Amino acid sequence: MKAMIFAAGLGTRLKPLTDCLPKALIPIAGKPLLEHVISKLKSSGFDEIIVNIHHFPDLIIDFLKANNNFGIRIEVSDERDLLLDTGGGIRKAAAFFNDGKPFLVHNVDILSNLDINALYHQHLRTNSLATLVVSKRDTFRYLLFNDDLQLKGWINEKTGETKPVGFKKPELYNKLAFSGIQVLSPTVFEFMSEFDEKFPIMDFYLSSMKNQIISGFVPSDYKMLDVGKLDVLDEAEKFVVQGTII
């Protein structure tokens, strides 16, 4: 099975650590975030992974080489000339996903106890263009799903902004937060041609949901941690040491 790890971000919320290190190589319990995610994917049966790079790209390349790509096929998608955002990053890696099978995309800064195989097989059972891991947690940006867990909109509760513009009665929908993990069908690439070189994948989903099914996946007993801020690092250490990410 194939997967992509988003590791190109600047990690601005983790400064000053990311002034000399990419976010992907921030150590948690003695291992870089990237290694934690690779290990989880590998244990779930993913043996072909592409990692996008931009910030201190050579450090990530050297890390993978030093570890012999952890015994699996790992390639890099080089975005050092232009950071392409999530949608553009996926599209740039399209040639890697040439087997006609759904593939996983995982943010490098997400630690969780997600059963990835359950997510993947749920996607296979549906006719969805994409299946997004979502959960009920406090944030201010929510995806809005109907009772069949099909994506219908988005809201920023701080600003009141909605997508699509003029979205009616968001309170009638299920408000769920995206967890940075998703499975995509390879047909996504057929619908991306109208987008600019750089674009967010969520904007793509919100424009595609009129004609395609974008599904939510709510794991049971879900625990996850977004390791995106300095004040989360101690919690992340406990998260790993206690075996929560298994």
ChimeraX attribute file (.defattr): number of C-alpha atoms within 10 A of each C-alpha:
attribute: neighborCount
match mode: 1-to-1
recipient: residues
	/A:1	16
	/A:2	21
	/A:3	25
	/A:4	30
	/A:5	25
	/A:6	24
	/A:7	27
	/A:8	28
	/A:9	21
	/A:10	19
	/A:11	21
	/A:12	14
	/A:13	14
	/A:14	20
	/A:15	14
	/A:16	11
	/A:17	15
	/A:18	18
	/A:19	14
	/A:20	11
	/A:21	19
	/A:22	24
	/A:23	29
	/A:24	28
	/A:25	21
	/A:26	20
	/A:27	16
	/A:28	21
	/A:29	15
	/A:30	9
	/A:31	12
	/A:32	17
	/A:33	23
	/A:34	25
	/A:35	21
	/A:36	21
	/A:37	21
	/A:38	24
	/A:39	14
	/A:40	19
	/A:41	23
	/A:42	18
	/A:43	12
	/A:44	14
	/A:45	12
	/A:46	21
	/A:47	17
	/A:48	17
	/A:49	24
	/A:50	21
	/A:51	24
	/A:52	26
	/A:53	26
	/A:54	20
	/A:55	23
	/A:56	20
	/A:57	19
	/A:58	13
	/A:59	16
	/A:60	24
	/A:61	15
	/A:62	12
	/A:63	16
	/A:64	17
	/A:65	12
	/A:66	10
	/A:67	10
	/A:68	12
	/A:69	17
	/A:70	15
	/A:71	9
	/A:72	13
	/A:73	13
	/A:74	19
	/A:75	17
	/A:76	19
	/A:77	21
	/A:78	17
	/A:79	18
	/A:80	15
	/A:81	7
	/A:82	11
	/A:83	20
	/A:84	22
	/A:85	17
	/A:86	22
	/A:87	20
	/A:88	20
	/A:89	26
	/A:90	26
	/A:91	21
	/A:92	18
	/A:93	18
	/A:94	14
	/A:95	10
	/A:96	18
	/A:97	22
	/A:98	10
	/A:99	11
	/A:100	9
	/A:101	13
	/A:102	20
	/A:103	21
	/A:104	22
	/A:105	21
	/A:106	21
	/A:107	22
	/A:108	28
	/A:109	26
	/A:110	20
	/A:111	25
	/A:112	22
	/A:113	17
	/A:114	21
	/A:115	15
	/A:116	22
	/A:117	13
	/A:118	13
	/A:119	21
	/A:120	18
	/A:121	11
	/A:122	15
	/A:123	24
	/A:124	15
	/A:125	8
	/A:126	13
	/A:127	13
	/A:128	19
	/A:129	21
	/A:130	25
	/A:131	27
	/A:132	24
	/A:133	21
	/A:134	23
	/A:135	21
	/A:136	13
	/A:137	12
	/A:138	9
	/A:139	12
	/A:140	12
	/A:141	19
	/A:142	22
	/A:143	25
	/A:144	24
	/A:145	21
	/A:146	15
	/A:147	10
	/A:148	9
	/A:149	20
	/A:150	21
	/A:151	25
	/A:152	23
	/A:153	23
	/A:154	24
	/A:155	20
	/A:156	14
	/A:157	12
	/A:158	9
	/A:159	9
	/A:160	9
	/A:161	14
	/A:162	19
	/A:163	17
	/A:164	14
	/A:165	10
	/A:166	8
	/A:167	13
	/A:168	11
	/A:169	7
	/A:170	16
	/A:171	8
	/A:172	11
	/A:173	16
	/A:174	19
	/A:175	21
	/A:176	22
	/A:177	22
	/A:178	21
	/A:179	20
	/A:180	17
	/A:181	22
	/A:182	25
	/A:183	26
	/A:184	22
	/A:185	19
	/A:186	17
	/A:187	13
	/A:188	19
	/A:189	15
	/A:190	9
	/A:191	10
	/A:192	17
	/A:193	10
	/A:194	8
	/A:195	13
	/A:196	11
	/A:197	16
	/A:198	16
	/A:199	19
	/A:200	16
	/A:201	17
	/A:202	14
	/A:203	15
	/A:204	17
	/A:205	20
	/A:206	18
	/A:207	15
	/A:208	17
	/A:209	18
	/A:210	11
	/A:211	8
	/A:212	17
	/A:213	19
	/A:214	23
	/A:215	27
	/A:216	27
	/A:217	20
	/A:218	19
	/A:219	16
	/A:220	9
	/A:221	7
	/A:222	14
	/A:223	14
	/A:224	16
	/A:225	18
	/A:226	16
	/A:227	22
	/A:228	16
	/A:229	13
	/A:230	12
	/A:231	11
	/A:232	13
	/A:233	19
	/A:234	12
	/A:235	13
	/A:236	22
	/A:237	14
	/A:238	13
	/A:239	20
	/A:240	18
	/A:241	12
	/A:242	10
	/A:243	10
	/A:244	17
	/A:245	20
	/A:246	13
